[in-house]
């Protein structure tokens, strides 16, 4: 069956909107604590486990996902994620914390990892002339998901209860993810037009060999990119984890105003993914990451001393747009440097940085905050981390421009 690439893109978004509901977990935190008697630490560890196993499964199952193709890997993601929904319902019914960790954290995390990388590498092949835009389309769905899932979960819990919430969501996700997965397929040569180079990275992509996972992991560029990705996510996810209480404590926003800001964060997180990814098609991926780090250094520095609520929100939203953009530009950047043939597997290895950052970000923030009783010290620490990242990115950009990937530094 001949497929329309825009419907393939819509299918990719369908997968990501479902699994991206993990970002709405905070909506369920308080109801779970009140109904189950779990502590805040016990409840939030469920989310950390899910992100950890997202990274691990993406890293270690990337080659397997590449081998079985997008349709089967999409169905695998659906099976794991839907099983996690039904298993979470059972865990909450039984008031079992270990079962909650097993189903939502571990099995759900595997569903997240396989579902995240499945459509991304597929769309890069369908839109070779606009790789950034293509990956932005899919990953935008992951960012926007909390805008839909958050209110939906609140209504379901309010009217039907926690257990029914997960059963209903599991049924909905099963339908959407199955339909989306069945339409996903790699394009035939006649289905796509050849790309026109718009950046130095794209020019290298046209002449370089298609790197396998092993070959990519033997280059210093791979580890530089891993560290840059880890830094961006660690600092961004740490800010996400305390955005509401920080807004109330630092600039005196009301709980309602802070909650509204969190909703806006979800919107900017999604919009930033497609916007920055599209920009990267014109100015190049490495230049886009340099811009990210410059913006984040300045924004975190200003955030450490801000006292005005409006300025606080503008700075946070600017940072979050770069945080989301870092996700959407990454697959296209990897395809520019290492080719598209083994992109799922290579992207999966890089996504282990996400799993590590999902644990490191909130941990670093809580340790510094508890020992200094100040958000400012944490934000200045992030400024330092981004300064190192900027220097590394500038060097990586220079080497990409003047050397071939794989050469020693």
N, C-alpha and C positions, 0 to 999 in steps of 0.2 A: 504494500500500500504506500503510495506516494504521500509524503507528509509536508504540511505547511510549516515553515520554520517559525512563524509567529505563534502557531498553536503549540509547537514544541516549547517555545518560550513560556507560553501560558501554563503548560503542564509543569515546567520547571518551577514556576512561581507557585503552582498548586502544592507541590511537595514542600517547598520552603515555608509557605504560610502555615502549613500544618505543624511541621517540626519546630518552627520558630516560636510557637506558643510557649516554649520553655521559658522565654524571656518574661512571660506573665506570671511566673511562679510566685512572685511576691504577693500577688493578689490572694493566693491561697495560704500564705504563711500564717496569718492570724487565725483564720477559721480552723486550720489544722491544729494549731497550738491550743485553741479553746476547746475543740471537740475531742482531741486525742490526748491532751495533757502532756504533749511534747514540749521541750524547751525551745527557745529561739535558735540556739546553736544546733540542736538535733534536727530541727526542721530545715534550716538553711543549708545544712550539710548535704541534704538531698539534692539541692540545686548544684552545689559544688561537685558532687559525684557525677551528676549528669554531664556537666561541662568537661570534667576530667575524662570520662569515658567517651565523650564525643571526640576529643583530641586523640585518645589512644586508639579508638576504633578506626578513625580516619587515617591514622598513621600506619597501623598494622594491617588493615584490610584494604588499603588503597589499591594494591596490586591485584587483589582478588576481585574488587569491584571493577577494575579495568578489564579483567579477563572475562567476566560473565556478562558485561555490557550494561547499558543504562536501564533497560526494561527489568531485568532480573534483579539488579541491585536496588532499583526503586521499590520493587515488591518485597525485597528483603528488609529494606528500611521500614516499609509499611507494617510488615509482620512484627518486627521488633517493637516499633513505636506503639502500635495498637495493643500488642500484648502488654506493654508497659502501662497503658491506660487502664485496661481491665484488671491487671495485677495490682495496680495502685488502689483501685476500688476495693479489691479484696483485702489488701493490707490495711486500709483505713477501717473497713468493716471489722477486721480482727484486732484493731488497735496494735498492729505489729510494726515497730520501727525497722527491724531487720528486713521484713518483706518490702517495706517502702523503699529502703535503700536498694534492695535487689531489683525490684521492678522499675521504679521511676529512675533511680540513679544509674544502675548498671545496664539493664536491658534497654531502657529508654535511651541511655547515652549511646549505646551501639546503634540504635535506630537513628539517632541524631547524626552520628558521624557518617554512616553510609548514605543517609539521605542528603546530607550537606554536599558531599563531593560528587554525587551521581549526576545531577543536572548541570553543574558548573562546567565540567570538562566537555559535556555534550554540546552546550550552547556555544562554547568557544569554537567548535568545529562548524557549527551552523552559521556563525557570524564572523568569519575570519577577517573581514575588513573592518570590523568594529568590536574587537575582543573585549575592550573595557566595558562598552555599553552592554554587550551580551551577558557578561558575568554580573554586571550591576543589576540587570533585570531580575536574575534569579535571586541574588543575595538581597536585593531590595525587599523581596517577599519575606525573608527571614527577619529583617529589621522592622517591617510594618506589622508583623504578626501579632505583637503584643497589643496593638491598637484595637484589633478585632477580638483576640482571645481574652484580654483583660476584662472588658465589660461583659462579654459572654459568660465567662466563668463566674463573675459576681452575680449575674442574674440566675444562672443555673444553681449555684450554691444557695442563694437566697430562697428560691422557689422549690428546689428538689433535694437539696442537701449535698454534702461532699461526695458521698459514694456514687449517687446518681450522676453527678457532674462528670465524673471520669468515665462512666459507662456511656453516657450520651456523647461525650467528646470522642471516645474510642470508635463509636459507630460512624460518626461524621467523618473522622479522619480516615477510616477504612475505605469509605466510598471515594473521597477526594483523592487520596494517595494511590488507590488502585487504578482509578481512571487516568490519573496523571502518569503513572508509571507505564501503563500499557501503550500510551501514545509516544513515549520517549524512544528515540532511535538515533543512531549515528547517521549522518547524511552520506549519500552517494556523491561521487565526484561531480556529477551533473547538477546536484542540488545547490551548490554554492558557487559564488564567484570568487575569483582570486583576489587577495588583499592588495591594496595600494599602500605602500609604506608611508606612515605618518610620523614615525619617530625612529631614533637610532636603534632602539631595542627591536622594533619591527624589521628594520633592515638586517640586523644580525640574525633574526629568526628565519629569514629567507635563505640564508647561506649556511647556517650552522646545521650539524647533524641533529637528529632527534635523540635527545639524551634519554637513556633508561634511568630507572631509579638509582641503580648502583653507580652509574656514571655521574649523575647529578650530585650524589652524596660524596663523591670524591673531589668536588670542587669547593674552594673556599667560599665562593659566592653563595652556595646553598646555606652554609652555616651563618653567613652574614645576614641573609634574608630571614633565617629562622630567628635570630636575635632581634632584628628590627621589628618583626611581627610580634614577638613576645613582649617587647617593650611597649609597643603601641596598645596591645590588649591589656597588659598588666595595669598600666596607668588609667586607661579608659574604663575598665571594668571595676577598678577600685572606686573611681568617681561615681559610677553608676550605682554601686552598692550603698553609697551614703548620700546620694543627691538630696533626698527629701529631708533627713535629719540635719544635714549640713546647712541647707537653705534656712531651716528654722533656727538653728543655733547661731549661725554666723551673721545672717542679715535680717533675722527676725520675721521671716515669712510665716504666715499662718499655715496650719496643717492642710487646709483646703487649697491654698495657693501653691503650696509645695507639691501637693498631689496633682494639680493641674500642670505644673512644670514637668512632672514625671511623664504625664501623658504626651506633652509636647516633645519630650526627649525621644519617645518612641517614634513620633512622626519624623523628626530630624534624623534619627538613626537610619530610618528607611530611605528618606529622601536624599541624604548625604551619600548613600551607597550608589544610587544611580547617577547622581549629579557628578560626583568626583570621578566615577568610572568613565563617564562620557568625556569629561575634561581630559582624562589621561590618554584618550585616543588622539588628542590633538597636541598636547604638550609633552607626551611621553610619560611612561610609568615612573621612571626614576626621578624625573623633575617633579612629579606629583607628590612622591614621598618626601622629597626635600621640602616641598611647600607644607606638607602635613606637619613635619617636625618643627619648622620655623613657627608656624601658627601655634602649635601646642606649647612650645617653650614660652612664647609671649603670653598666651592665654593662662597657663598655669601660674606664671609669675604674677600676673595681674590679679588672678583669683585669690592668691594668698593674702592680699591686702585689701580686697574689695569690701565695702560696707553698704553699698547700694543694691537693693533687690533687683532692679532692672539690669544693672551692669552684671550682677552675679549670673542672672539667667542667660544673658547674651553670651558670656564667656563659657558657661557650661554647654550651651547648645553648639557653640563653635567647636569646642573640643569633641563633642559627641559626633558632629558631622565628620570630623577627621577620623574618629574611631571607626565609624561605619564605613567610610571610604577606604580605610586600610584593608578591610575585609574584601570589598568588591574589586579593588585594583590588584590584589595579590594573584589570583589565578591568571589574569591577563599578563602580569609581569613575569610569572613563571613560564608561561607559554612563549613570551618574547625571548627569554633567555635559554630555555631548555627544550622548546618545541611542544607540540600538542599531542604527539602520539601516546606518551605515557603520563599525560598531565594529571589524571586522577590519582595515580600512585604518588607522584611527586608532590602534588598539592596536599595529599593526605599526610605525608611525612611532615610538611610544614605546619599542618594543623595541630600537630602535637604541641606546638607552642601555645595554642589556644587552651588546651587542657591544662598545661602547666600554669599559664597565666590566670586561669579561672580559680586556681587555688592560691597562687602567689599574690595576686592583686589585693583581694580583701584581707589576706593575712598580713601583708606588709603594712597596709593602712591601719589595721587594728592594733598592730604592735607599736607603731610609731605614735598613734593617737593615745593609746593607753599609757605609754611611758612619758609623753610630753604634754598630754592633755591639750593638744593643739592640732588643728587641721593644717595650719600654715606650714609647719615643719614638713609634713607629708608632701604638700604641694611643691615645696622647694626641692625636696628629694626627687620628685618627678621631673622638675625642671632639669636637674642634673642628669637624670637618666635619658631624657630626650636630647640633651646636648651631646651626649656620647653617641646616641643614635643618629643625630644629624651629621656628625663628623664621619661616622661609618658609612652613611648613605651617600655623602658627598664623594667619599673615596670609591664606593661601589659604582657610582655614576661615572666617575672619571675612568675607571678601569673598563667599564662596559663600552665607553666611547673610544678608548684608545687601545683596547686589547680584546682578545677573544675569550669567551667564557671557558673556564677550565685552566687558564694559564695561572701560574703562581703569582702572588702579589709581589 
